[in-house]
Amino acid sequence: MAYFMSLEPVTGVNILNNILKVFKMEISPTAPGVSFISKFLLVRELNMYFKRIRKEDSEISFDMLENFTEE
């Protein structure tokens, strides 16, 4: 869904893997504990994005209302 909304999902696993490359280790994003946290972060990110879109949409619609007269 994040890709559909043109978002690059951020889960933090990529950042951790970049740090762990020094020690020649890697965390799989599909590991049981990691996938749960990743899904949680993705859902949170999408909810924040939808909330921002709704807020911008309501601001735009209220700006248009101010242009109308009471007549």
PyMOL commands that set and color helices and strands:
alter all, ss='L'
color gray80, all
select helices_A, chain A and resi 13-23+32-66
alter helices_A, ss='H'
color red, helices_A
deselect
rebuild
show_as cartoon
